[in-house]
Amino acid sequence: MADSLHTCYMAASDAWRTHFKGCQPCQIKQPCPTGAPLRERFTRLQNAYLNHLRNH
Ligand SMILES: [Zn+2]
């Protein structure tokens, strides 16, 4: 469970970072339509993962 959560978190983090690096709208103002769900997923999984760490 922890492993799969961590794997999802890492994958979401990679996807978001990779997109962010190559996307100007995401860097200078707000996430573009492609970047927004990537960032949302990353944020959600990051919170879930940090919560998980706190509770164990
Ligand atoms: Zn973008």
N, CA, C, O and the ligand as a Tripos MOL2 file, in Angstrom:
@<TRIPOS>MOLECULE
protein
  225   223    57     0     0
PROTEIN
NO_CHARGES

@<TRIPOS>ATOM
      1 N           0.8370   -1.2050    0.0000 N.3       1 MET1
      2 CA          0.0000    0.0000    0.0000 C.3       1 MET1
      3 C           0.8680    1.2500    0.0000 C.2       1 MET1
      4 O           0.7110    2.1340   -0.8420 O.2       1 MET1
      5 N           1.7780    1.3060    0.9510 N.am      2 ALA2
      6 CA          2.6890    2.4590    1.0140 C.3       2 ALA2
      7 C           3.5340    2.5340   -0.2610 C.2       2 ALA2
      8 O           3.7910    3.6150   -0.7920 O.2       2 ALA2
      9 N           3.9490    1.3810   -0.7280 N.am      3 ASP3
     10 CA          4.7780    1.3530   -1.9220 C.3       3 ASP3
     11 C           4.0340    1.8610   -3.1410 C.2       3 ASP3
     12 O           4.5750    2.6280   -3.9380 O.2       3 ASP3
     13 N           2.7770    1.4250   -3.2820 N.am      4 SER4
     14 CA          2.0480    1.8370   -4.4670 C.3       4 SER4
     15 C           1.6890    3.3160   -4.3850 C.2       4 SER4
     16 O           1.6650    4.0130   -5.4000 O.2       4 SER4
     17 N           1.4100    3.7920   -3.1730 N.am      5 LEU5
     18 CA          1.1320    5.2220   -3.0070 C.3       5 LEU5
     19 C           2.3790    6.0290   -3.3690 C.2       5 LEU5
     20 O           2.3050    7.0430   -4.0620 O.2       5 LEU5
     21 N           3.5040    5.5590   -2.8900 N.am      6 HIS6
     22 CA          4.7600    6.2440   -3.1950 C.3       6 HIS6
     23 C           5.0540    6.2120   -4.6920 C.2       6 HIS6
     24 O           5.5090    7.2030   -5.2640 O.2       6 HIS6
     25 N           4.7920    5.0710   -5.3190 N.am      7 THR7
     26 CA          5.0130    4.9410   -6.7620 C.3       7 THR7
     27 C           4.1250    5.9110   -7.5360 C.2       7 THR7
     28 O           4.5890    6.5820   -8.4570 O.2       7 THR7
     29 N           2.8530    5.9830   -7.1630 N.am      8 CYS8
     30 CA          1.9240    6.9150   -7.8190 C.3       8 CYS8
     31 C           2.3730    8.3480   -7.6140 C.2       8 CYS8
     32 O           2.3340    9.1630   -8.5360 O.2       8 CYS8
     33 N           2.7980    8.6460   -6.4030 N.am      9 TYR9
     34 CA          3.2490    9.9940   -6.0790 C.3       9 TYR9
     35 C           4.4620   10.3630   -6.9340 C.2       9 TYR9
     36 O           4.5210   11.4550   -7.4990 O.2       9 TYR9
     37 N           5.4220    9.4490   -7.0250 N.am     10 MET10
     38 CA          6.6100    9.7060   -7.8340 C.3      10 MET10
     39 C           6.2560    9.8750   -9.3130 C.2      10 MET10
     40 O           6.7910   10.7530   -9.9900 O.2      10 MET10
     41 N           5.3570    9.0300   -9.8020 N.am     11 ALA11
     42 CA          4.9580    9.1110  -11.2100 C.3      11 ALA11
     43 C           4.2580   10.4380  -11.4850 C.2      11 ALA11
     44 O           4.5140   11.0790  -12.5040 O.2      11 ALA11
     45 N           3.3780   10.8460  -10.5820 N.am     12 ALA12
     46 CA          2.6660   12.1110  -10.7590 C.3      12 ALA12
     47 C           3.6290   13.2850  -10.6790 C.2      12 ALA12
     48 O           3.5070   14.2640  -11.4140 O.2      12 ALA12
     49 N           4.5830   13.1640   -9.7740 N.am     13 SER13
     50 CA          5.5820   14.2070   -9.6150 C.3      13 SER13
     51 C           6.4250   14.3400  -10.8890 C.2      13 SER13
     52 O           6.6660   15.4500  -11.3630 O.2      13 SER13
     53 N           6.8620   13.2290  -11.4280 N.am     14 ASP14
     54 CA          7.6380   13.2280  -12.6730 C.3      14 ASP14
     55 C           6.8430   13.8420  -13.8070 C.2      14 ASP14
     56 O           7.3460   14.6910  -14.5430 O.2      14 ASP14
     57 N           5.5860   13.4050  -13.9460 N.am     15 ALA15
     58 CA          4.7490   13.8850  -15.0420 C.3      15 ALA15
     59 C           4.5690   15.3950  -14.9650 C.2      15 ALA15
     60 O           4.6740   16.1000  -15.9680 O.2      15 ALA15
     61 N           4.2960   15.8770  -13.7570 N.am     16 TRP16
     62 CA          4.0920   17.3120  -13.5770 C.3      16 TRP16
     63 C           5.3770   18.0920  -13.8340 C.2      16 TRP16
     64 O           5.3630   19.0940  -14.5500 O.2      16 TRP16
     65 N           6.4800   17.6430  -13.2570 N.am     17 ARG17
     66 CA          7.7570   18.3380  -13.4400 C.3      17 ARG17
     67 C           8.1850   18.3640  -14.8980 C.2      17 ARG17
     68 O           8.6460   19.3870  -15.4040 O.2      17 ARG17
     69 N           8.0270   17.2320  -15.5660 N.am     18 THR18
     70 CA          8.4130   17.1520  -16.9750 C.3      18 THR18
     71 C           7.5820   18.1330  -17.7960 C.2      18 THR18
     72 O           8.1140   18.8460  -18.6460 O.2      18 THR18
     73 N           6.2900   18.1650  -17.5420 N.am     19 HIS19
     74 CA          5.4270   19.0980  -18.2630 C.3      19 HIS19
     75 C           5.8050   20.5370  -17.9280 C.2      19 HIS19
     76 O           5.9380   21.3760  -18.8200 O.2      19 HIS19
     77 N           5.9750   20.8130  -16.6530 N.am     20 PHE20
     78 CA          6.2710   22.1640  -16.1880 C.3      20 PHE20
     79 C           7.5370   22.7180  -16.8360 C.2      20 PHE20
     80 O           7.5700   23.8810  -17.2380 O.2      20 PHE20
     81 N           8.5580   21.9060  -16.9370 N.am     21 LYS21
     82 CA          9.8350   22.3410  -17.5050 C.3      21 LYS21
     83 C           9.6850   22.8030  -18.9470 C.2      21 LYS21
     84 O          10.3640   23.7310  -19.3870 O.2      21 LYS21
     85 N           8.7860   22.1470  -19.6780 N.am     22 GLY22
     86 CA          8.6420   22.4710  -21.0830 C.3      22 GLY22
     87 C           7.4550   23.3580  -21.4020 C.2      22 GLY22
     88 O           7.1530   23.5830  -22.5740 O.2      22 GLY22
     89 N           6.7730   23.8700  -20.3790 N.am     23 CYS23
     90 CA          5.5370   24.6110  -20.6240 C.3      23 CYS23
     91 C           5.6090   26.0280  -20.0660 C.2      23 CYS23
     92 O           5.6540   26.2220  -18.8510 O.2      23 CYS23
     93 N           5.6200   27.0150  -20.9570 N.am     24 GLN24
     94 CA          5.7120   28.4030  -20.5060 C.3      24 GLN24
     95 C           4.5010   28.8740  -19.7140 C.2      24 GLN24
     96 O           4.6820   29.4450  -18.6390 O.2      24 GLN24
     97 N           3.2620   28.6630  -20.1930 N.am     25 PRO25
     98 CA          2.1110   29.1350  -19.4000 C.3      25 PRO25
     99 C           2.1500   28.6420  -17.9620 C.2      25 PRO25
    100 O           1.8410   29.3940  -17.0380 O.2      25 PRO25
    101 N           2.5260   27.3890  -17.7670 N.am     26 CYS26
    102 CA          2.5960   26.8330  -16.4130 C.3      26 CYS26
    103 C           3.6580   27.5510  -15.5770 C.2      26 CYS26
    104 O           3.5030   27.7090  -14.3660 O.2      26 CYS26
    105 N           4.7210   27.9750  -16.2260 N.am     27 GLN27
    106 CA          5.8100   28.6080  -15.4770 C.3      27 GLN27
    107 C           5.5280   30.0580  -15.1610 C.2      27 GLN27
    108 O           5.8630   30.5200  -14.0700 O.2      27 GLN27
    109 N           4.9150   30.8010  -16.0910 N.am     28 ILE28
    110 CA          4.7930   32.2440  -15.8690 C.3      28 ILE28
    111 C           3.4670   32.6790  -15.2700 C.2      28 ILE28
    112 O           3.4150   33.7050  -14.5910 O.2      28 ILE28
    113 N           2.3920   31.9320  -15.4990 N.am     29 LYS29
    114 CA          1.1640   32.3590  -14.8130 C.3      29 LYS29
    115 C           0.4830   31.1960  -14.1250 C.2      29 LYS29
    116 O           0.7990   30.8920  -12.9750 O.2      29 LYS29
    117 N          -0.4380   30.5460  -14.7950 N.am     30 GLN30
    118 CA         -1.1130   29.4440  -14.1310 C.3      30 GLN30
    119 C          -1.0920   28.2220  -15.0320 C.2      30 GLN30
    120 O          -0.8510   28.3340  -16.2340 O.2      30 GLN30
    121 N          -1.3440   27.0520  -14.4490 N.am     31 PRO31
    122 CA         -1.2750   25.8200  -15.2380 C.3      31 PRO31
    123 C          -2.1950   25.8790  -16.4610 C.2      31 PRO31
    124 O          -3.3360   26.3330  -16.3720 O.2      31 PRO31
    125 N          -1.6850   25.4170  -17.5900 N.am     32 CYS32
    126 CA         -2.4690   25.3430  -18.8110 C.3      32 CYS32
    127 C          -3.4450   24.1670  -18.6920 C.2      32 CYS32
    128 O          -3.3590   23.3980  -17.7350 O.2      32 CYS32
    129 N          -4.3720   24.0140  -19.6460 N.am     33 PRO33
    130 CA         -5.3540   22.9190  -19.5630 C.3      33 PRO33
    131 C          -4.7090   21.5360  -19.4510 C.2      33 PRO33
    132 O          -5.2840   20.6300  -18.8480 O.2      33 PRO33
    133 N          -3.5340   21.3750  -20.0220 N.am     34 THR34
    134 CA         -2.8380   20.0890  -19.8890 C.3      34 THR34
    135 C          -2.1580   19.9760  -18.5360 C.2      34 THR34
    136 O          -2.1560   18.9140  -17.9140 O.2      34 THR34
    137 N          -1.5810   21.0880  -18.0890 N.am     35 GLY35
    138 CA         -0.8290   21.0630  -16.8440 C.3      35 GLY35
    139 C          -1.6940   21.0170  -15.5970 C.2      35 GLY35
    140 O          -1.3050   20.4280  -14.5880 O.2      35 GLY35
    141 N          -2.8670   21.6360  -15.6610 N.am     36 ALA36
    142 CA         -3.7180   21.7300  -14.4730 C.3      36 ALA36
    143 C          -4.0370   20.3730  -13.8460 C.2      36 ALA36
    144 O          -3.8320   20.1990  -12.6450 O.2      36 ALA36
    145 N          -4.5340   19.4040  -14.6270 N.am     37 PRO37
    146 CA         -4.8200   18.0970  -13.9940 C.3      37 PRO37
    147 C          -3.5630   17.3890  -13.5140 C.2      37 PRO37
    148 O          -3.6000   16.6440  -12.5350 O.2      37 PRO37
    149 N          -2.4460   17.6240  -14.2060 N.am     38 LEU38
    150 CA         -1.1900   17.0050  -13.7570 C.3      38 LEU38
    151 C          -0.7870   17.5690  -12.4030 C.2      38 LEU38
    152 O          -0.3610   16.8400  -11.5080 O.2      38 LEU38
    153 N          -0.9330   18.8950  -12.2740 N.am     39 ARG39
    154 CA         -0.5550   19.5080  -11.0060 C.3      39 ARG39
    155 C          -1.5170   19.1030   -9.8980 C.2      39 ARG39
    156 O          -1.1110   18.8780   -8.7570 O.2      39 ARG39
    157 N          -2.7990   19.0140  -10.2500 N.am     40 GLU40
    158 CA         -3.8030   18.6250   -9.2700 C.3      40 GLU40
    159 C          -3.5260   17.2290   -8.7320 C.2      40 GLU40
    160 O          -3.5840   16.9840   -7.5270 O.2      40 GLU40
    161 N          -3.2220   16.3190   -9.6550 N.am     41 ARG41
    162 CA         -2.9360   14.9390   -9.2750 C.3      41 ARG41
    163 C          -1.6880   14.8730   -8.3940 C.2      41 ARG41
    164 O          -1.6530   14.1650   -7.3870 O.2      41 ARG41
    165 N          -0.6740   15.6230   -8.7970 N.am     42 PHE42
    166 CA          0.5680   15.6530   -8.0220 C.3      42 PHE42
    167 C           0.2980   16.1810   -6.6130 C.2      42 PHE42
    168 O           0.7480   15.5920   -5.6300 O.2      42 PHE42
    169 N          -0.4410   17.2990   -6.5150 N.am     43 THR43
    170 CA         -0.7390   17.8910   -5.2140 C.3      43 THR43
    171 C          -1.5240   16.9310   -4.3290 C.2      43 THR43
    172 O          -1.2440   16.7840   -3.1390 O.2      43 THR43
    173 N          -2.5230   16.2740   -4.9450 N.am     44 ARG44
    174 CA         -3.3710   15.3600   -4.1910 C.3      44 ARG44
    175 C          -2.5580   14.1760   -3.6600 C.2      44 ARG44
    176 O          -2.6910   13.7890   -2.4990 O.2      44 ARG44
    177 N          -1.7170   13.6100   -4.5270 N.am     45 LEU45
    178 CA         -0.9220   12.4630   -4.1100 C.3      45 LEU45
    179 C           0.1470   12.8700   -3.1060 C.2      45 LEU45
    180 O           0.4920   12.0970   -2.2120 O.2      45 LEU45
    181 N           0.6690   14.0730   -3.2510 N.am     46 GLN46
    182 CA          1.6640   14.5390   -2.2950 C.3      46 GLN46
    183 C           1.0360   14.6590   -0.9070 C.2      46 GLN46
    184 O           1.6150   14.2270    0.0900 O.2      46 GLN46
    185 N          -0.1600   15.2560   -0.8590 N.am     47 ASN47
    186 CA         -0.8530   15.3690    0.4240 C.3      47 ASN47
    187 C          -1.1530   13.9970    1.0090 C.2      47 ASN47
    188 O          -0.9530   13.7630    2.2000 O.2      47 ASN47
    189 N          -1.6330   13.0960    0.1650 N.am     48 ALA48
    190 CA         -1.9520   11.7460    0.6350 C.3      48 ALA48
    191 C          -0.7020   11.0600    1.1700 C.2      48 ALA48
    192 O          -0.7360   10.3910    2.2020 O.2      48 ALA48
    193 N           0.3800   11.2360    0.4620 N.am     49 TYR49
    194 CA          1.6290   10.5840    0.8670 C.3      49 TYR49
    195 C           2.1550   11.1740    2.1810 C.2      49 TYR49
    196 O           2.5680   10.4400    3.0790 O.2      49 TYR49
    197 N           2.1360   12.5020    2.2790 N.am     50 LEU50
    198 CA          2.6270   13.1430    3.5080 C.3      50 LEU50
    199 C           1.7280   12.7820    4.6960 C.2      50 LEU50
    200 O           2.2100   12.5630    5.8080 O.2      50 LEU50
    201 N           0.4230   12.7230    4.4440 N.am     51 ASN51
    202 CA         -0.5090   12.3040    5.4730 C.3      51 ASN51
    203 C          -0.1950   10.9030    5.9560 C.2      51 ASN51
    204 O          -0.1940   10.6110    7.1520 O.2      51 ASN51
    205 N           0.0730   10.0460    4.9800 N.am     52 HIS52
    206 CA          0.4000    8.6680    5.2880 C.3      52 HIS52
    207 C           1.6510    8.6000    6.1710 C.2      52 HIS52
    208 O           1.6890    7.8360    7.1350 O.2      52 HIS52
    209 N           2.6590    9.3880    5.8460 N.am     53 LEU53
    210 CA          3.8870    9.3870    6.6350 C.3      53 LEU53
    211 C           3.6170    9.8710    8.0620 C.2      53 LEU53
    212 O           4.1500    9.3300    9.0310 O.2      53 LEU53
    213 N           2.7790   10.9010    8.1650 N.am     54 ARG54
    214 CA          2.4670   11.4640    9.4750 C.3      54 ARG54
    215 C           1.7330   10.4610   10.3690 C.2      54 ARG54
    216 O           1.9150   10.4430   11.5860 O.2      54 ARG54
    217 N           0.9040    9.6320    9.7430 N.am     55 ASN55
    218 CA          0.0690    8.7210   10.5270 C.3      55 ASN55
    219 C           0.7360    7.3950   10.8540 C.2      55 ASN55
    220 O           0.0980    6.4890   11.3900 O.2      55 ASN55
    221 N           2.0200    7.2810   10.5310 N.am     56 HIS56
    222 CA          2.6860    6.0060   10.8090 C.3      56 HIS56
    223 C           4.0010    6.1780   11.5480 C.2      56 HIS56
    224 O           4.6720    5.1910   11.8500 O.2      56 HIS56
    225 ZN          1.3820   23.5500  -19.1270 Zn       57 ZN57
@<TRIPOS>BOND
     1     1     2 1
     2     2     3 1
     3     3     4 2
     4     3     5 am
     5     5     6 1
     6     6     7 1
     7     7     8 2
     8     7     9 am
     9     9    10 1
    10    10    11 1
    11    11    12 2
    12    11    13 am
    13    13    14 1
    14    14    15 1
    15    15    16 2
    16    15    17 am
    17    17    18 1
    18    18    19 1
    19    19    20 2
    20    19    21 am
    21    21    22 1
    22    22    23 1
    23    23    24 2
    24    23    25 am
    25    25    26 1
    26    26    27 1
    27    27    28 2
    28    27    29 am
    29    29    30 1
    30    30    31 1
    31    31    32 2
    32    31    33 am
    33    33    34 1
    34    34    35 1
    35    35    36 2
    36    35    37 am
    37    37    38 1
    38    38    39 1
    39    39    40 2
    40    39    41 am
    41    41    42 1
    42    42    43 1
    43    43    44 2
    44    43    45 am
    45    45    46 1
    46    46    47 1
    47    47    48 2
    48    47    49 am
    49    49    50 1
    50    50    51 1
    51    51    52 2
    52    51    53 am
    53    53    54 1
    54    54    55 1
    55    55    56 2
    56    55    57 am
    57    57    58 1
    58    58    59 1
    59    59    60 2
    60    59    61 am
    61    61    62 1
    62    62    63 1
    63    63    64 2
    64    63    65 am
    65    65    66 1
    66    66    67 1
    67    67    68 2
    68    67    69 am
    69    69    70 1
    70    70    71 1
    71    71    72 2
    72    71    73 am
    73    73    74 1
    74    74    75 1
    75    75    76 2
    76    75    77 am
    77    77    78 1
    78    78    79 1
    79    79    80 2
    80    79    81 am
    81    81    82 1
    82    82    83 1
    83    83    84 2
    84    83    85 am
    85    85    86 1
    86    86    87 1
    87    87    88 2
    88    87    89 am
    89    89    90 1
    90    90    91 1
    91    91    92 2
    92    91    93 am
    93    93    94 1
    94    94    95 1
    95    95    96 2
    96    95    97 am
    97    97    98 1
    98    98    99 1
    99    99   100 2
   100    99   101 am
   101   101   102 1
   102   102   103 1
   103   103   104 2
   104   103   105 am
   105   105   106 1
   106   106   107 1
   107   107   108 2
   108   107   109 am
   109   109   110 1
   110   110   111 1
   111   111   112 2
   112   111   113 am
   113   113   114 1
   114   114   115 1
   115   115   116 2
   116   115   117 am
   117   117   118 1
   118   118   119 1
   119   119   120 2
   120   119   121 am
   121   121   122 1
   122   122   123 1
   123   123   124 2
   124   123   125 am
   125   125   126 1
   126   126   127 1
   127   127   128 2
   128   127   129 am
   129   129   130 1
   130   130   131 1
   131   131   132 2
   132   131   133 am
   133   133   134 1
   134   134   135 1
   135   135   136 2
   136   135   137 am
   137   137   138 1
   138   138   139 1
   139   139   140 2
   140   139   141 am
   141   141   142 1
   142   142   143 1
   143   143   144 2
   144   143   145 am
   145   145   146 1
   146   146   147 1
   147   147   148 2
   148   147   149 am
   149   149   150 1
   150   150   151 1
   151   151   152 2
   152   151   153 am
   153   153   154 1
   154   154   155 1
   155   155   156 2
   156   155   157 am
   157   157   158 1
   158   158   159 1
   159   159   160 2
   160   159   161 am
   161   161   162 1
   162   162   163 1
   163   163   164 2
   164   163   165 am
   165   165   166 1
   166   166   167 1
   167   167   168 2
   168   167   169 am
   169   169   170 1
   170   170   171 1
   171   171   172 2
   172   171   173 am
   173   173   174 1
   174   174   175 1
   175   175   176 2
   176   175   177 am
   177   177   178 1
   178   178   179 1
   179   179   180 2
   180   179   181 am
   181   181   182 1
   182   182   183 1
   183   183   184 2
   184   183   185 am
   185   185   186 1
   186   186   187 1
   187   187   188 2
   188   187   189 am
   189   189   190 1
   190   190   191 1
   191   191   192 2
   192   191   193 am
   193   193   194 1
   194   194   195 1
   195   195   196 2
   196   195   197 am
   197   197   198 1
   198   198   199 1
   199   199   200 2
   200   199   201 am
   201   201   202 1
   202   202   203 1
   203   203   204 2
   204   203   205 am
   205   205   206 1
   206   206   207 1
   207   207   208 2
   208   207   209 am
   209   209   210 1
   210   210   211 1
   211   211   212 2
   212   211   213 am
   213   213   214 1
   214   214   215 1
   215   215   216 2
   216   215   217 am
   217   217   218 1
   218   218   219 1
   219   219   220 2
   220   219   221 am
   221   221   222 1
   222   222   223 1
   223   223   224 2
@<TRIPOS>SUBSTRUCTURE
     1 MET1         2 RESIDUE 1 A MET
     2 ALA2         6 RESIDUE 1 A ALA
     3 ASP3        10 RESIDUE 1 A ASP
     4 SER4        14 RESIDUE 1 A SER
     5 LEU5        18 RESIDUE 1 A LEU
     6 HIS6        22 RESIDUE 1 A HIS
     7 THR7        26 RESIDUE 1 A THR
     8 CYS8        30 RESIDUE 1 A CYS
     9 TYR9        34 RESIDUE 1 A TYR
    10 MET10       38 RESIDUE 1 A MET
    11 ALA11       42 RESIDUE 1 A ALA
    12 ALA12       46 RESIDUE 1 A ALA
    13 SER13       50 RESIDUE 1 A SER
    14 ASP14       54 RESIDUE 1 A ASP
    15 ALA15       58 RESIDUE 1 A ALA
    16 TRP16       62 RESIDUE 1 A TRP
    17 ARG17       66 RESIDUE 1 A ARG
    18 THR18       70 RESIDUE 1 A THR
    19 HIS19       74 RESIDUE 1 A HIS
    20 PHE20       78 RESIDUE 1 A PHE
    21 LYS21       82 RESIDUE 1 A LYS
    22 GLY22       86 RESIDUE 1 A GLY
    23 CYS23       90 RESIDUE 1 A CYS
    24 GLN24       94 RESIDUE 1 A GLN
    25 PRO25       98 RESIDUE 1 A PRO
    26 CYS26      102 RESIDUE 1 A CYS
    27 GLN27      106 RESIDUE 1 A GLN
    28 ILE28      110 RESIDUE 1 A ILE
    29 LYS29      114 RESIDUE 1 A LYS
    30 GLN30      118 RESIDUE 1 A GLN
    31 PRO31      122 RESIDUE 1 A PRO
    32 CYS32      126 RESIDUE 1 A CYS
    33 PRO33      130 RESIDUE 1 A PRO
    34 THR34      134 RESIDUE 1 A THR
    35 GLY35      138 RESIDUE 1 A GLY
    36 ALA36      142 RESIDUE 1 A ALA
    37 PRO37      146 RESIDUE 1 A PRO
    38 LEU38      150 RESIDUE 1 A LEU
    39 ARG39      154 RESIDUE 1 A ARG
    40 GLU40      158 RESIDUE 1 A GLU
    41 ARG41      162 RESIDUE 1 A ARG
    42 PHE42      166 RESIDUE 1 A PHE
    43 THR43      170 RESIDUE 1 A THR
    44 ARG44      174 RESIDUE 1 A ARG
    45 LEU45      178 RESIDUE 1 A LEU
    46 GLN46      182 RESIDUE 1 A GLN
    47 ASN47      186 RESIDUE 1 A ASN
    48 ALA48      190 RESIDUE 1 A ALA
    49 TYR49      194 RESIDUE 1 A TYR
    50 LEU50      198 RESIDUE 1 A LEU
    51 ASN51      202 RESIDUE 1 A ASN
    52 HIS52      206 RESIDUE 1 A HIS
    53 LEU53      210 RESIDUE 1 A LEU
    54 ARG54      214 RESIDUE 1 A ARG
    55 ASN55      218 RESIDUE 1 A ASN
    56 HIS56      222 RESIDUE 1 A HIS
    57 ZN57       225 GROUP 0 **** ****
